[in-house]
Amino acid sequence: MFEIRVICKPDDADRISQTLATAFDTGPARQYPTRDGKRTRLYFTAEHRLQPSTVDAVKEQ
């Protein structure tokens, strides 16, 4: 498990959240304004996605 932090424009937050959720197994984003109030900080707890063959092997154990 690892954490991803992204600082972006508020309008990009949804697109970034969706893109990271596609690439990793993520929890819900924690969202906070930056100190200057012009951007958004997104924090995700994530895990690498298992390849289908790896998932099948784990299920068989």
Residue, then its C-alpha position, 0 to 999 in steps of 0.5 A: m500500500f502507498e499514498i499518492r498526492v496530487i496538487c492540481k487545479p480544482d477543475d482537474a480533480d475529478r479527471i485525475s481521480q478517475t485516471l488513478a482509479t483506473a491505474f490502481d486500486t484506490g480508496p476515496a480521495r481526500q481533498y483539501p485546498t492548497r495554502d494559496g486557495k487556488r489549487t486542490r491537494l488530493y490524497f489517495t491510498a492505493e495498491h498496485r492492481l494484480q494482473p489477472s493471472t496473479v489474481d487467479a493464482v492467489k484465489e487458487q491458494 
